[in-house]
Amino acid sequence: MADLSRRSFIQGLGVGAVASVGTIVGVPANAAALPKWDKTTDVVVVGMGGAGMATAIAAADDGAKVMILERQPEATHRSNTRMSGGFFHGPDKNGDPKALFEYSLAMLSGDNIPWKGEGEQPEVAEGMARVWAKYAPTTVEWMKSLDPEFKVTTSPKYKGAAFKNFPGAADCAYQVWNATYLSKASGNVSSYNLPKNETHHGEAFHHCLLTGVKNRAAKIERVYEFRAQHLVKNDKGEVIGVIGDYKGKSMAIKARKAVVLCSGGYEYNAPMRRAFLEGPGIEGWAFYGTTFNEGDGIRMAQEAGAGLMKAGKAASRIIWPAPVRHNGMRIGMITPVVGMGHSIVVDNYGKRYTAENKVTDDPSRYFFYKEAVKFNISTLQYAQTPSWLIFDETLRLKRPLINYYDSTPGYDFIDYGKPDNSDAIAKGWILKADTIEELGKLIKAQGENRDRMDPAVLAKTVATYNQYCADGEDKEFNRKKRTLQPVKDGPFYAIPLVAGGPNTKGGLAANEKREVLDWNLKPIPGLYCVGEIASALKFVYQAGGNLTECLIYGQACGKEVAKLPNRA
């Protein structure tokens, strides 16, 4: 590798220069010629989450030599895939193929739903759905081909098609699976960094793909601690490589066939959040995936002329933002207790506004964030940002408010403490009071409430809800009866809830081949993307969709780039 410092390397480069190998996109003008490549391979994959590993495996199996560039160190590598719940889709092969295509098209875009006003990605939706319908029934089989020890389990909670009224839902034999290497359920414990055969959920999903990558070491090279910074184009406008920082030094990697961006979304990039997310993009949102998703691939692709599609979409509901920050933004925690008995959700004024189970249940859970970012045109306020989870001692003692096995607490981004929630109370993360009125006063004193909470209104809301529990019917919002358990055993508690979830949906414009498209929807030669950086799930979301698109489009893209001719 050339011994060249990043500063001296970058200072000599610019957008306008065309040397023997082309230009670095996005670097200041007045450039000198590019240095020689430090390494060369067929396909460069940026990012080693589920999308990157699936793409690399498929490309290698079709004959390409692949290099995966991962920003994080190997010892502490934590991707959104790894931190996930480990759910993914695998419809039964005996289902109706046409019905599966129709359901896929409805889920990805809604183009075949009569009442849908606008397709989410109409120019590419049909092709995307055909690829989804082709690969989805083989996901379990493909994962087990990577590692025969890999297992899947089912859950009644995620059985069948989530959107029962969509075309094809009744006949497509849809199914969602959970990843594991265990023979029995794991409980609420993390398996991060345990031996492979002791892992479950997202950790197991990650290990299965990693096993596939390691078993192809002759074809797939992994480079950790490489932060990709700029794409390189030749004089034909084709993307032929990546420039980045490797352990403090600049490195140039040539891709003979293609560069595939799998570097995730923009959860921890403040300017992108302000530009794309609805409502208060910084304080009104939190995410519980990796803090390393800073939009690098999106920025690089835009420098190369990429367009965007629905960049403001996110796989999100309302979650608990911890008083822990990264890049100035609060880190979130997955909060599965929302919607459980002995709790309600209220707005900043102390009023309920929804059936709480909608926050965490399919099919509404991953676009419930829309409720949080509603703007009142009369008061000019976001009344539901933050919302507040109000709960009693019974729920506090029943279980931790968060998941220990995944998300930021499960992967050492947040030290939550004891499962009875007592440490979080001692830290002041959870507000505590002897009465509901006193709890209302505590909420009112919180800066983010902005003096809007009325303790008397909150007390009345809780009393009304408790009466609904006694009656066995939520007369306001029709909350599920099995969750109608009163908030009555003091002390009482509250935590804020803001829009957020595992990830943004990136937004790069891309087609079913995962070619990155410009603003005229023309492919940028040599540039591809897979995963959250350009999620296919722009319309709605069924549990496990993010991992599924990693497998489906990773395979499709890997096969596509492997057959490309070498570029000069």
Secondary structure by P-SEA (a helix, b strand, c coil): cccccaaaaaaaccccccccccccccccccccccccccccccbbbccccaaaaaaaaaaaaabbbbbbbbcccccccccccccccbbbbbccccccaaaaaaaaaaaaccccccccccccccccaaaaaaaaaacccaaaaaaaaacccbbbbbbcccccccccccccccccccccccccccccccccccccccccccccaaaaaaaaaaaaaaaacccbbbbccccccbbbbcccccccbbbbbcccbbbbbbbccbbbbccccccccaaaaaacccccccccccccccccccaaaaaaaaaabbbbcccccccccbbbbcccccccbbbbccccccccccccccccccccccccccccccccccccccccccccccccccccccbbbbbcaaaaaaccccccccccccccccccccccaaaaaaaccccccccaaaaaaaaaacccccccccaaaaaaaaaaaaaaaaacccccccccccccccccccccbbbbbcccccccccccccccccccccccccccccbbbbcccccccccccccaaaaaaaaaaaaaaaaaaaaccccc
